[in-house]
């Protein structure tokens, strides 16, 4: 099985590479910075770099191009901006048949509620978000045919060891599910 991890705004980090190595099969990482390790010291620094140099539309376009290069089923695993990029392209016919998606705390999904994924897509939302009502978004998306939703008692970024919201318990629970 092919797995493509789609990073958050921190991009390729040692922690993300370790996560990738813990998964079985052929695993690749897609990040917004063309595999250059950036070494951001804070989330605000990473956010500024992402919005200035890439942005969500371009990140989704990079992902769409990458996904179209696969011919066999693919498991897409995205975190934050990566999860939102997966959602944004989840209705494209270029995604290989039999693919699935797992999207962790994709907060920008709220801007594209009209999308209907063509592949099974599991959305994992945090306990709450500062900029929108998680329960309302979950309710709106729960009506979609190929979408399953889970809300966890952790905060946005709980899977990222560089995030202030990292949660050791949540991280290990999901690593066990993914492996």
Residue frames relative to the residue before (quaternion, step in Angstrom):
aa qw qx qy qz dx dy dz
X 1.0000 0.0000 0.0000 0.0000 0.00 0.00 0.00
X 0.3299 -0.7258 0.5748 0.1842 3.54 -1.08 0.81
X 0.0697 -0.7749 0.6276 0.0289 3.56 -1.00 0.87
X 0.0895 -0.7648 0.6364 0.0463 3.53 -1.04 0.87
X 0.1909 -0.7594 0.6159 0.0867 3.54 -0.67 1.18
X 0.1507 -0.7801 0.6048 0.0541 3.55 -0.80 1.08
X 0.3483 -0.8125 0.4373 0.1651 3.54 -0.28 1.34
X 0.5260 -0.5728 0.5216 0.3508 3.47 -1.41 0.15
X 0.7781 -0.3641 0.2416 0.4514 3.60 -1.26 -0.26
X 0.5729 0.5776 -0.3923 0.4294 3.61 1.22 -0.22
X 0.3775 -0.7523 0.4662 0.2723 3.58 1.21 -0.40
X 0.7743 -0.2970 0.2609 0.4942 3.52 -1.20 -0.64
X 0.0413 0.7865 -0.6113 0.0780 3.54 -0.68 1.16
X 0.6535 -0.4877 0.3859 0.4315 3.56 -1.25 0.24
X 0.6465 0.5236 -0.3212 0.4524 3.59 0.98 -0.82
X 0.6611 0.4874 -0.3157 0.4751 3.61 0.97 -0.78
X 0.6290 0.5200 -0.3325 0.4726 3.58 1.03 -0.71
X 0.6332 0.5144 -0.3280 0.4764 3.60 1.05 -0.74
X 0.6173 0.5258 -0.3399 0.4765 3.58 1.01 -0.76
X 0.6535 0.5173 -0.3098 0.4576 3.59 0.91 -0.91
X 0.6722 0.5031 -0.2964 0.4552 3.59 0.94 -0.83
X 0.6374 0.5347 -0.3324 0.4443 3.59 1.16 -0.49
X 0.6301 0.5292 -0.3321 0.4611 3.60 1.24 -0.29
X 0.4310 -0.6961 0.5067 0.2701 3.56 -1.11 0.63
X 0.7033 0.4465 -0.3440 0.4333 3.53 -1.29 0.35
X 0.6680 -0.4616 0.3924 0.4321 3.51 -1.34 -0.34
X 0.0175 -0.8268 0.5594 -0.0562 3.60 -0.41 1.25
X 0.0536 -0.7706 0.6350 0.0106 3.54 -0.96 0.97
X 0.2688 -0.7293 0.6029 0.1801 3.54 -1.28 0.41
X 0.1162 -0.7418 0.6562 0.0746 3.53 -1.05 0.87
X 0.0195 0.7943 -0.6061 0.0366 3.56 -0.86 0.95
X 0.6130 -0.6063 0.3659 0.3504 3.60 -1.15 0.42
X 0.7155 0.4649 -0.2425 0.4618 3.60 1.23 -0.25
X 0.5369 -0.6720 0.3810 0.3391 3.58 1.17 0.65
X 0.6953 -0.5280 0.2400 0.4246 3.56 0.97 1.05
X 0.4683 0.6361 -0.4717 0.3919 3.59 1.19 0.34
X 0.3516 -0.7215 0.5540 0.2213 3.57 -0.79 1.00
X 0.2668 -0.8243 0.4882 0.1050 3.53 -0.59 1.17
X 0.2471 -0.8121 0.4980 0.1773 3.60 1.06 -0.61
X 0.1330 0.8135 -0.5539 0.1170 3.60 0.96 0.80
X 0.3642 -0.7503 0.5141 0.2004 3.56 -1.02 0.80
X 0.8023 0.1077 -0.0658 0.5835 3.60 1.23 -0.25
X 0.6274 -0.5265 0.4133 0.3981 3.54 -1.29 0.31
X 0.6400 0.5260 -0.3425 0.4433 3.60 0.98 -0.73
X 0.6321 0.5153 -0.3266 0.4778 3.59 1.06 -0.72
X 0.6570 0.4997 -0.3028 0.4764 3.60 0.97 -0.85
X 0.6456 0.5246 -0.3175 0.4551 3.59 0.96 -0.86
X 0.6527 0.5153 -0.3089 0.4616 3.57 0.93 -0.90
X 0.6622 0.4970 -0.3051 0.4705 3.59 0.92 -0.88
X 0.6572 0.5129 -0.3163 0.4528 3.57 0.92 -0.87
X 0.7147 0.4517 -0.2795 0.4550 3.59 0.75 -0.96
X 0.6888 0.4824 -0.2866 0.4591 3.61 1.04 -0.70
X 0.8008 0.3367 -0.1660 0.4667 3.59 0.89 -0.88
X 0.8008 0.2418 -0.1260 0.5332 3.60 1.08 -0.51
X 0.0826 -0.8090 0.5723 0.1060 3.58 0.34 -1.22
X 0.6526 -0.5696 0.3487 0.3580 3.53 -1.21 0.56
X 0.6497 0.5220 -0.3409 0.4350 3.62 0.87 -0.81
X 0.6834 0.4723 -0.2889 0.4759 3.57 0.90 -0.90
X 0.6290 0.5305 -0.3412 0.4545 3.60 0.99 -0.78
X 0.6464 0.5042 -0.3142 0.4788 3.59 0.98 -0.82
X 0.6429 0.5151 -0.3231 0.4657 3.62 1.01 -0.75
X 0.6276 0.5179 -0.3284 0.4797 3.60 1.02 -0.79
X 0.6555 0.5063 -0.3027 0.4715 3.57 0.98 -0.87
X 0.6438 0.5254 -0.3290 0.4485 3.60 0.89 -0.87
X 0.6515 0.5066 -0.3137 0.4697 3.58 0.96 -0.84
X 0.6581 0.5098 -0.3056 0.4623 3.58 0.94 -0.89
X 0.6686 0.5072 -0.2972 0.4554 3.59 0.87 -0.97
X 0.6586 0.5218 -0.3185 0.4388 3.60 0.98 -0.76
X 0.6051 0.5554 -0.3638 0.4394 3.61 1.23 -0.26
X 0.6132 0.5317 -0.3495 0.4680 3.60 1.25 -0.21
X 0.2136 -0.7819 0.5733 0.1191 3.56 -1.05 0.77
X 0.7024 0.4001 -0.2466 0.5344 3.58 1.25 -0.37
X 0.6890 -0.4792 0.3300 0.4322 3.60 -1.21 0.41
X 0.1798 -0.7907 0.5852 0.0028 3.47 -1.10 0.89
X 0.2154 -0.7148 0.6426 0.1723 3.55 -1.16 0.66
X 0.1672 -0.7772 0.6037 0.0605 3.52 -0.69 1.17
X 0.0286 -0.7793 0.6259 -0.0107 3.58 -0.83 1.02
X 0.0141 0.8369 -0.5442 0.0563 3.55 -0.52 1.18
X 0.2104 -0.7650 0.6020 0.0903 3.49 -1.20 0.72
X 0.8570 -0.0530 -0.0064 0.5125 3.56 -0.82 1.09
X 0.8213 0.0837 -0.0402 0.5629 3.65 -0.42 -1.14
X 0.6327 0.5310 -0.3265 0.4594 3.59 1.07 -0.70
X 0.6363 0.5110 -0.3176 0.4828 3.58 1.05 -0.77
X 0.6567 0.5036 -0.3066 0.4702 3.57 0.98 -0.83
X 0.6323 0.5170 -0.3306 0.4730 3.60 1.03 -0.74
X 0.6201 0.5233 -0.3418 0.4742 3.60 0.99 -0.78
X 0.6538 0.5073 -0.3202 0.4612 3.58 0.84 -0.94
X 0.6647 0.5386 -0.3107 0.4141 3.58 0.87 -0.95
X 0.7598 0.3326 -0.2071 0.5188 3.61 1.08 -0.61
X 0.4342 0.7649 -0.4143 0.2339 3.60 1.28 -0.12
X 0.6850 0.4463 -0.3002 0.4914 3.59 1.21 -0.13
X 0.4725 0.6869 -0.4359 0.3391 3.60 1.25 0.16
X 0.4791 -0.6832 0.4674 0.2918 3.61 -0.97 0.79
X 0.5536 0.6359 -0.3881 0.3722 3.63 1.23 -0.30
X 0.5471 0.5967 -0.4154 0.4149 3.61 1.20 -0.29
X 0.4914 -0.6879 0.4398 0.3031 3.61 -0.71 1.02
X 0.5582 -0.6059 0.4601 0.3310 3.54 -1.06 0.83
X 0.7665 0.3334 -0.2651 0.4808 3.57 -1.00 0.83
X 0.4913 0.6618 -0.4247 0.3745 3.58 1.29 0.02
X 0.1427 -0.7602 0.6260 0.0996 3.54 -1.33 0.37
X 0.2024 -0.7736 0.5874 0.1249 3.57 -1.28 0.33
X 0.0956 -0.7399 0.6639 0.0513 3.51 -1.21 0.76
X 0.0512 -0.8350 0.5461 -0.0430 3.55 -0.51 1.23
X 0.1805 -0.7955 0.5753 0.0600 3.54 -0.56 1.25
X 0.8718 -0.1657 0.0606 0.4569 3.54 -0.90 1.13
X 0.1660 0.7927 -0.5555 0.1886 3.54 0.69 1.18
X 0.1547 -0.8582 0.4831 0.0788 3.56 0.34 1.23
X 0.6457 0.5293 -0.3322 0.4388 3.61 1.10 -0.55
X 0.4158 0.7029 -0.4684 0.3370 3.60 1.26 -0.12
X 0.5788 0.6200 -0.3697 0.3793 3.58 1.08 -0.68
X 0.6519 0.5218 -0.3155 0.4509 3.61 1.16 -0.48
X 0.7700 0.2954 -0.1541 0.5441 3.60 1.25 -0.32
X 0.0867 0.8392 -0.5289 0.0916 3.56 0.90 0.94
X 0.6083 0.5948 -0.3464 0.3952 3.60 1.14 -0.55
X 0.5368 0.6343 -0.4033 0.3832 3.61 1.20 -0.34
X 0.1276 -0.7589 0.6362 0.0559 3.53 -1.10 0.87
X 0.3419 -0.7779 0.4869 0.2023 3.59 -0.20 1.23
X 0.3596 -0.7235 0.5511 0.2087 3.55 -1.12 0.74
X 0.7096 0.3569 -0.2346 0.5604 3.58 1.31 -0.10
X 0.5984 -0.5361 0.4239 0.4181 3.60 -1.14 0.43
X 0.0376 -0.8128 0.5779 -0.0629 3.53 -0.72 1.17
X 0.1356 -0.7893 0.5971 0.0450 3.56 -0.67 1.15
X 0.1535 -0.7991 0.5796 0.0441 3.55 -0.65 1.18
X 0.1163 -0.7797 0.6143 0.0353 3.56 -0.86 1.02
X 0.0932 -0.8193 0.5657 0.0008 3.53 -0.46 1.27
X 0.5035 -0.6518 0.4753 0.3094 3.57 -1.14 0.65
X 0.7417 -0.4017 0.3110 0.4379 3.50 -1.37 0.12
X 0.7697 -0.1652 0.1120 0.6063 3.58 1.00 -0.82
X 0.2341 -0.7277 0.6237 0.1632 3.54 -1.36 0.27
X 0.5502 -0.6430 0.4333 0.3099 3.56 -1.07 0.71
X 0.7910 0.3960 -0.1712 0.4339 3.59 0.92 -0.92
X 0.8097 0.1117 -0.0789 0.5707 3.62 1.18 -0.04
X 0.5591 -0.5983 0.4721 0.3265 3.51 -1.37 0.33
X 0.3522 -0.7667 0.5015 0.1915 3.58 -0.31 1.27
X 0.6576 0.5254 -0.3214 0.4338 3.61 0.87 -0.90
X 0.6521 0.5091 -0.3137 0.4661 3.59 0.97 -0.81
X 0.6563 0.4967 -0.3130 0.4739 3.59 0.91 -0.86
X 0.6452 0.5156 -0.3230 0.4620 3.57 0.92 -0.87
X 0.6441 0.5204 -0.3202 0.4602 3.58 0.95 -0.84
X 0.6644 0.5072 -0.3012 0.4589 3.60 0.92 -0.90
X 0.7286 0.4366 -0.2443 0.4679 3.59 0.93 -0.87
X 0.5693 0.6380 -0.3767 0.3563 3.60 1.14 -0.51
X 0.6088 0.5705 -0.3460 0.4291 3.59 1.21 -0.34
X 0.5660 0.6224 -0.3788 0.3856 3.60 1.23 -0.27
X 0.5963 -0.6584 0.3541 0.2926 3.52 -0.93 1.06
X 0.8095 0.2848 -0.1435 0.4930 3.62 0.75 -0.93
X 0.5744 0.6043 -0.3561 0.4219 3.55 1.29 0.29
X 0.0453 -0.7380 0.6718 0.0441 3.53 -1.08 0.86
X 0.1805 -0.8062 0.5618 0.0428 3.53 -1.06 0.80
X 0.0359 -0.7712 0.6355 -0.0055 3.50 -1.12 0.81
X 0.1524 -0.7538 0.6302 0.1067 3.54 -1.02 0.81
X 0.1770 -0.8047 0.5637 0.0578 3.56 -0.85 1.01
X 0.5198 -0.6620 0.4431 0.3085 3.60 -1.15 0.50
X 0.5314 0.5951 -0.4118 0.4404 3.57 1.09 0.77
X 0.5045 -0.6622 0.4721 0.2901 3.56 -1.28 0.23
X 0.6885 -0.4534 0.3709 0.4275 3.55 -1.34 0.32
X 0.7718 0.2989 -0.2453 0.5048 3.57 -0.70 1.11
X 0.4035 0.7621 -0.4512 0.2300 3.60 1.23 -0.03
X 0.6763 0.4780 -0.2972 0.4752 3.62 1.18 -0.37
X 0.6567 0.5097 -0.2970 0.4698 3.60 1.26 -0.19
X 0.3791 -0.7600 0.4855 0.2071 3.57 -0.47 1.19
X 0.6568 0.4931 -0.3203 0.4722 3.62 1.20 -0.31
X 0.5800 0.5957 -0.3728 0.4120 3.57 1.23 -0.22
X 0.5347 -0.6053 0.4836 0.3375 3.54 -1.14 0.62
X 0.6860 0.4786 -0.2707 0.4765 3.59 1.22 -0.48
X 0.3218 0.7626 -0.5088 0.2367 3.62 1.24 0.11
X 0.0658 -0.7850 0.6157 0.0157 3.54 -1.03 0.89
X 0.4329 -0.7388 0.4636 0.2276 3.55 -0.45 1.26
X 0.6700 0.5055 -0.2947 0.4569 3.59 0.87 -0.95
X 0.6795 0.4891 -0.2842 0.4672 3.58 0.87 -0.97
X 0.6280 0.5459 -0.3248 0.4495 3.55 0.98 -0.89
X 0.7217 0.4475 -0.2624 0.4582 3.59 0.73 -1.03
X 0.5964 0.5510 -0.3655 0.4551 3.60 1.07 -0.62
X 0.7258 0.4261 -0.2554 0.4758 3.60 0.86 -0.87
X 0.5789 0.5517 -0.3857 0.4601 3.60 1.07 -0.55
X 0.6372 0.5176 -0.3281 0.4674 3.61 0.98 -0.77
X 0.6626 0.4975 -0.3080 0.4676 3.59 1.01 -0.76
X 0.6965 0.4865 -0.2747 0.4503 3.58 1.00 -0.80
X 0.7156 0.4450 -0.2664 0.4679 3.61 1.09 -0.57
